[in-house]
């Protein structure tokens, strides 16, 4: 099955964004005269990748052509793409995958619940929250969020998260890059398109970051929250991909040792009547 029209448009946008971030010196070319537009020219990319200028232009125009993996890898090398960016490029140019509804198995739900003081939750490919434990609810109050807004990318830009997450801007930009890394599989997904369009419309920084074309593989990072009741929480984010459930991610926020975070989380997750 060939790429869809949405995939081809996304591929074109990604190539243009990656081309714009390079200068001639990055690829061993002389600087030459001052350029009216930033980045390499299409002609330069085509020559360095060993393809015709017309063919590469068609690729950036989102035309219906079917590049081979070897040609795409040559373009990736020319554009100095990292491995995760190359994987994104190949996925955009490949057949559109079928996204099936994802639900956690009882065993996965039990695993989430068993984390106790460590906030844990499960998201699907769309970043929709589909399960969480009591500790996560105590920190972020997910159960009070309207069903249609239970999306981790959407909640990253919630005013409360902005206020509580230390270095929010750095983490938020990373989330946008991580969302983009998984977006090739969702080019024709209506729910994902709606969430992304709303984020870009409401938050100018999302539109800027998305247009920049940054891609990052989702990996865990340390996060620090200032919670109004629990105080400062130091958490190491661990991301697991359960075998047999490739569309799901299990995320556990492990309290950092020697910070008192585990005790504060345990107290926060304990019902008020039990603390009396």
N, C-alpha and C positions, 0 to 999 in steps of 0.2 A: 504493500500500500504506500503510495507516494505521500510526501508531506502535504499537509493541508494549506490552504491559502493563509490562514493565521500564522502557521509555522513559518511559511516563507517570508511573511512580513516581519515576524520577530527575528528571523535570521538576518534579513537585510538591515534592520535597525541595529542589531548586535555588531555586525561587521562594520557598519559606518561608525558606531561609537568606539570600537576598538581601533579603527584606522585613525580616528581623530586624535587619539591620545599619544600617537607616536610622532617623532620628528625624524627627518632623514638620517641624522647621526645615529639614531637607535638601530638602524638596519644597515649601517655602513655606507650610506650615500652622502655625497657632498651637500652642504646646506643650501648653496645656490642663493638666488635673490629672495628677498622677503616675500612670503606667501600671503595671499589675501585670506585664505582659510587655514585653520590649524590642521596639523596631521599630514599623513602621507597622501599622495594623489592616488586615484584608482589605477592609473597607468603604472605607477611604481609598484604597487602591490601585485598587479598582474604579472609584470616582468619577473619580479623576485619569486613569485609562486610558480612560474612556468606555465601560465595560462594566457589566453588572448584577452586583450583589454575589453573587447565586446562581451565576451563570455562573463568576465568578472563584473562588468557593469550590469549585465542582466541579473546576476546573482544578487547584487546590492539593490536592484529594482524589484526584487521579489518575484521574478518571472518563473515560469514553470519549467525548470531545468533540473536534472538529477545528477548532481556532482558525485563522483566516487569518493570513497573514504580517503584514498591516497591523495587526491587533489585537495580535499578539505584539510587534511593534515599539513599539506604544503602551505596552504593559506594560514593555518594556525601558527606554523613556525614563522612565517613572514611577519605576522602580526604580534609575534612574541607572546602568544597566549600561554598562560599557566595550564597545568594538567586539568584543573577543574573547569577552566574556560574552554579548553579544547573539547572536553566531554560535553559541555553545554552546546557547543557548536555542532558536534556530531549528532546530538539528540534532536536539535532543531531541524536538521536536514534529513532525519530518518522518518520512518513511518510513525504516525500518531498512535500512541498506545491506548488501549482501552482501560478506562478508569472504572473499577468496580466499587460499589459501596463498601466501606470498610467499617467493621465493628470489632472491638476487642473481644477476644475469647474470655470465658470465665477465668481461665488461668492467668491471663494478662491482667484482668481487673483485680484479681487477688494479689498479684505482684505489686500493682500500684498501691493498693490499700495497705500492703504489708510494710511499706516504707516508713510508716508512723510519722516521726518528726520531720522526715525529709519530704518536702513538697514534691509530688510526682504527678505527671499527667501524660496523656497520649494524644497526639495529633495525627491527622491524616495528611495526604499529599497537598490538600488545599490549606493546610495549617488550621483546620477546624479542630477545636477541642472536643474529643469524644469520650474522655474519661479523666477523672482526677481523684485525688485522695483528700482526706480531711485536712491535712496540713496545707495543701495547695489552696483549699477553700478558705482556710483561716487567714492565709496571707493575702490572697487576691479576690476572695469572695466570688468565685466563678459561678456558683449556683444562683447568684442574684443578677447575673448578666443575662439580658434577653437572648433567647436561643439563636437568633439571627446574627448576633454580635459575638458569639463564642468562637472567635478566630484569633489565634495568637498573633498574627501579623496586625490585625485590626486593633487588638488590645494593646500592642506595643505603643500605639500612638494615643492611648487614652490619657486624659489629663492626670489621673492619679499615678499611672506608671511614670509619666514624664517627671512628676514631682518627686517620686520615691526612688527611682533607679539612678544611682550615681553614674555619671558619664552616660546619661541617657542618649545623647546624640550619637556617640560612638557605637553604642549597642544597636540603636535604631537603624543606622546606616548599614551595619552588618546584617541585620534582619532583612533589609530590602535586597541586599546582594544574595543572601541565602534563598530568599523567596524566588528571585530571578533564576537562580541555579536550577530550581525544580520546576520552573514555569514551562519548559519545553513540552512536558507531558500534559500540560493543562491549557494549551493554546486554544482549544475549542470547548473548554469547560465553562459553562455559564456562571456557576457559583463563583469560581475563581475570578472570572472576568469582572463580575459585579463588585467583588471585594476590592480588587486592584483599582478599578475605575473610581470607586468611591474614595479610596485612600489618596489617589493622585489628585482628585478634585478638591478634597478637604484640606490636604496638607501639602503646601508647596514644596517642602523639602523632599517628600516622597517622589513627586514628579521630577525634581532635579536629579535625585539619586538614581531613579529608574532610567532616566534618559542617558545618564552617564554610562550605563551598560555594565556596571560592576557585577561580577559573579563570584560567589564564595561557596565552597562546600560547607554544609552545616556541621560544625564541630562545637563541642562544649567549651565554654569560657567561664571565667570567674565573674560573678555578678555581686554587687553590693546594693542592698536596699535599706532605706531609712523608713522603718515602719512606725506609724504613730503610737502603737501600743507595745510592740516588741523591741523597739530600738533598732540599732544597726545590725543587719543580717548579712553575713558573708557566706556566699553559696557557690559551690563548684558545680557547674552544669555538666551532667553526663548524659549523652544521647546514645540510645541503643536502638537497633533495628531488629525487631524480633524475626527469627527464622519462620518462614511460612506466611509472613504478613508484610510483604515488601512495601506496602503503601502506608504503613504505620511507623511512627517514631515514639519510643518511650523516653521521656525526659525526666530525670531525677535531679533535683537541686540538693546536693549533698552539703550539709553544714561543714564549714571549714574548721578544722581542729584548732583548739586554743583560742577561739574567738568568743566563746560563750553562746554562739548561735544555736547550737543544738538545744541547750536548756531554755533559751528564750522562745524557740519554736515550739518546744514541748509545752511550755506554759501557755502560749498563744492558742494552741490547738486543744487545750483542755477546757471543757465547758466551765463557765463561771461558777455554777453551783457546785462543781466538784472541787473548786479551789478554795471554797469557804471552810 
